Amino acid sequence: MTEETTVQLQSKDFEKEVLQSTIPAVVDFYADWCGPCKMVSPIIESLSREYAGKAKFVKVNTDENQDLAERFGIMSIPTVIVFKNGQVASTTIGAGPAAMYKKKIDEALN
């Protein structure tokens, strides 16, 4: 079995992969041109390995999936939303340290 990593997600898969997920889903809303997004990406990737099997990690390119960005009110990127049982459990706007994301994930797991 390979190590779990962050999955690139399109709008058509969002319902199944995130909203119907049986474990918390961490969604990184980003764009390729976004500098702070490039800082958050390796943190999310690392957390995806740390929480493998406990939480699901996906990335959504807001340029390619504007409907999702609009649906969840993404005004600034990066925005990381933790979903639990199909509901928004927490939203983090802007780049932050790994510990900040871990806290939000741990809260969703408890």
Phi and psi in degrees as a GROMACS rama.xvg file:
@    title "Ramachandran Plot"
@    xaxis  label "Phi"
@    yaxis  label "Psi"
@TYPE xy
-84.5591  159.816  THR-2
-67.3576  140.066  GLU-3
-71.6205  136.936  GLU-4
-131.193  179.129  THR-5
-70.2611  133.331  THR-6
-99.8945  134.295  VAL-7
-76.8655  128.585  GLN-8
-122.081  142.749  LEU-9
-107.231  161.834  GLN-10
-51.2463  -42.4008  SER-11
-63.287  -23.5021  LYS-12
-98.8261  -5.63885  ASP-13
-61.5392  -47.4366  PHE-14
-55.4019  -52.0904  GLU-15
-67.4815  -48.0247  LYS-16
-78.0393  -30.9796  GLU-17
-110.466  -58.641  VAL-18
-70.0246  -28.4946  LEU-19
-100.297  7.55201  GLN-20
-64.799  139.23  SER-21
-83.7391  -11.2192  THR-22
-121.211  158.287  ILE-23
-53.9597  143.569  PRO-24
-117.933  127.571  ALA-25
-102.666  117.882  VAL-26
-112.86  120.674  VAL-27
-98.3236  105.09  ASP-28
-86.1977  122.721  PHE-29
-147.36  176.947  TYR-30
-142.394  149.941  ALA-31
-60.3473  -30.6794  ASP-32
-84.9865  -4.17968  TRP-33
-86.6182  115.297  CYS-34
-59.4038  -54.1028  GLY-35
-59.5574  -30.1715  PRO-36
-62.6334  -36.7227  CYS-37
-67.5254  -25.549  LYS-38
-78.0899  -34.1779  MET-39
-77.3781  -34.1806  VAL-40
-52.0221  -50.4414  SER-41
-66.4324  -27.9609  PRO-42
-66.8808  -47.6742  ILE-43
-63.279  -40.9054  ILE-44
-60.7997  -44.3165  GLU-45
-64.5795  -43.1298  SER-46
-65.0892  -31.9383  LEU-47
-63.7549  -32.6716  SER-48
-76.0255  -40.9686  ARG-49
-63.6137  -37.8002  GLU-50
-103.273  19.5203  TYR-51
-52.6894  127.908  ALA-52
87.0938  -17.7426  GLY-53
-102.057  -32.168  LYS-54
-143.643  153.534  ALA-55
-104.085  139.285  LYS-56
-120.907  125.821  PHE-57
-135.071  155.082  VAL-58
-117.021  138.614  LYS-59
-125.634  117.361  VAL-60
-77.4891  114.85  ASN-61
-69.1747  -25.4756  THR-62
-68.7174  -35.9476  ASP-63
-89.8485  -17.8865  GLU-64
-131.162  58.9423  ASN-65
-63.1419  -27.5443  GLN-66
-62.1683  -40.2772  ASP-67
-70.4847  -40.8272  LEU-68
-59.6724  -42.0257  ALA-69
-67.4872  -45.2085  GLU-70
-57.449  -37.5135  ARG-71
-104.754  14.3389  PHE-72
64.0265  35.7039  GLY-73
-75.283  110.264  ILE-74
-105.788  -26.8199  MET-75
-132.152  145.987  SER-76
-125.133  151.062  ILE-77
-72.5363  146.862  PRO-78
-127.023  127.573  THR-79
-113.56  119.546  VAL-80
-113.315  131.558  ILE-81
-100.315  122.904  VAL-82
-104.347  138.693  PHE-83
-135.195  125.576  LYS-84
55.1168  38.1106  ASN-85
78.909  2.00256  GLY-86
-114.921  152.71  GLN-87
-70.3238  119.431  VAL-88
-93.3042  -35.9014  ALA-89
-160.668  154.192  SER-90
-131.911  130.192  THR-91
-121.576  121.441  THR-92
-106.347  130.289  ILE-93
91.5442  167.303  GLY-94
-77.7268  143.328  ALA-95
-148.779  174.476  GLY-96
-74.1118  158.871  PRO-97
-53.6985  -39.5061  ALA-98
-59.0774  -33.8432  ALA-99
-66.5095  -44.0779  MET-100
-68.6701  -39.0446  TYR-101
-59.331  -43.034  LYS-102
-58.8709  -45.2327  LYS-103
-65.5055  -40.3909  LYS-104
-66.9703  -45.6154  ILE-105
-60.1091  -39.4664  ASP-106
-61.7843  -40.398  GLU-107
-69.6135  -28.634  ALA-108
-78.0682  -21.2475  LEU-109
